[in-house]
């Protein structure tokens, strides 16, 4: 179930899924395997994304952490959330 939110005050942290990336992606900082909180499959969570997660939590933002496939599903079901969003590349 994908939660409904009224505000655009959220952070999306997509991670490479293990089934598609059997080794840590070369373009990511040091990663560890972690469970996707949405589908429970394994995904690569990088040090930089862990830092972004901690920052988002400290700023009390709604956080969508998940593998690429789950984040893509959220984006397709809630495309209005992304119309005026800003992207920060890590």
Secondary structure, 3 states (H helix, E strand, C coil): CCCCCCCCCEEEEEECECCCCCCCCCCCCCEEEEECCCCCCEEEEEHHHHHHHHHHHHCCCEEEEEEHHHHHHHHHHCHHHHCCCCCCCC
